[in-house]
Amino acid sequence: MRVVELPARHWAQVRTGDERYLCVRQGGVLTVILDRCKHRGGPLSKGTWDEKTESITCPWHELINSPRDLCRRKVPSVRVGNVLRIVIPDEG
């Protein structure tokens, strides 16, 4: 396992290996999600954030990823000061 850090701010991004992660603010709380659309894996970080509905529109096919969809992509994280830490399992 390895620990990956990203800034504790909305729309912060980090890439490790073949995976991308995105930090979003949902319900006033920062959450780390997999940076993949539910449809075809498009990069949500390149999409459009709707602050009112807290959803992201995918840049590839304009599919709306609702808060419920984003919750399914949630990655456990811990905030330490201005940093969010996530644990990535080793492959293999």
N, C-alpha and C positions, 0 to 999 in steps of 0.2 A: 504494500500500500504506500501511497505517497500523498503528501499534503500539497494542495495548490491554493495559492492566495490570489485574491482580486480586491480592488478597492471597494469599500463599503459605500457605494453610491449607485443610484439608478442608472442603468444602461452600461455599467462597467462590464467588460468582456475579458475572457481569458481563453486561450487555446492550449491544450496539452495533448500531444499525440494527434490522433485523428478526431478528437472530440472538442467541441466548443461549449462554453458556458456563458450565461448572461445573467446579470443581476437586475431584477426589476422590483419596483415598489408596489406591493399589493396590500390594500387595506392599511396603509401606513407602515408596513413592515417590509424590509428588504429580504428578498428571496432569490436564491440562485436556481436557475433552471437550465436544462439542456437547451442549447441554442439551435433547436431543430423544429421545424413546422411539423404538425401531426400528419400532414398530407404526404409530402414527398421529401421531407427533411431539409427544406429551404432554410437559410440562415435568418432566424427571427431578428437578429441584431441589425439586419439590413432592411427590416420591415418598418412599419409605422405603428407607433404606440398611441393608443387612444386613452388619454388620461381619465376621461369621464367613465368609460366602461372597463378600464384596466385590461384591455385586450390588445393583441398585436396582429396586424394584417401582414401576412406573408408577402415578401416582395416577388416571389415567383408566380403565384397563381391568385393572389389577392384573397386567399382564404383567411377568415378571421379565426384567430386562436383566442378563445374566451378565457376568463380567469380560471374556469374549471379545467380547460385544456392545459393551461400553463401549470396548474397545480399538479397535474399528472406528470409533468416533466421536472418537478421539483427535486433538487438534490440537497441532502442534509448539509447544513452549513453552521458554522459558529462564528460569531462576530467577536473580534479582539481589537478594540480601539477602532481605527479607521480601515480595518481589513476584514474581509470575510474569508474563512478557511473552509475548504471542502476536502474530503478524503476520497481519493480515487483508487479503486482496487486495481491490483496488478493484473495485466492480461495473461491469459494462458492457463 
